[in-house]
């Protein structure tokens, strides 16, 4: 819809504007929750974790995108051309790759400085869907990650990858709204107050279910293999793992005899 924001004669990608806005708001939410006094993770550690997670997310998202590009286009005649690789390297990324990269960066920091992982996770997890919601708004502005053709859909006029003039399901907006609902639920219900350490598995389960369903409305090409999309297979792998983690966190701690 609006792939670029023109300021002082310069074209600024709306994808990055939305991403930066989401990053600032997500960081602000984490710092506000930290100042509430319910978490033991220090403010300096929160800031450092956020910065490292940003780097890890960028690397992970791009790594997954490159792997997907290799699997899909390795046999294509133009695979080794500079134009093809500039296209894949200059684009966005794969969310699940970014999530894994951010998690790895957070885990490395926490282990190095011997912090409480579950306390930090409870503090930071609500910021993830907030950031992701703005990322999907950026996708909608750019016209990427678009939906299936539908008579009631939204027709793009200046999309970077979606077919222009064709009504498409605004799946990007659906996912943005879903992420905001997940964030609101986590903040309103505050399940970590009753059982510390359960926000991570709850978020992973919620997002895996939502992403699996929303993938059926995606219309961009090369979604995956073996009937389902790549993200759906990842969701199917995450869901039972997160459920097992949730069950483990819900078990009452055994008292010392």
Secondary structure, 3 states (H helix, E strand, C coil): CCCEEEECCEEEEHHHHHHHHHHHHHHHHHHHHHHCCCCCCCHHHHHHHHHHHHHHHHHHHHHHHHHHHHHHHCCCCCCCCHHHHHHHHHCCCCHHHHHHHHHHHHHHHHHHCCCCHHHHHHHHHHHHHHHHHHHHHHHHHHCCCCECEEEEEEECCCCCCCCCCCEECCHHHHHHHHHHHHHHHHHHHCHHHHCCCCHHHHHHHHHHHHHHHHHHHECCCCCCCCCCCHHHHHHHHHHHHHHHHHHHHHCCCCCCC
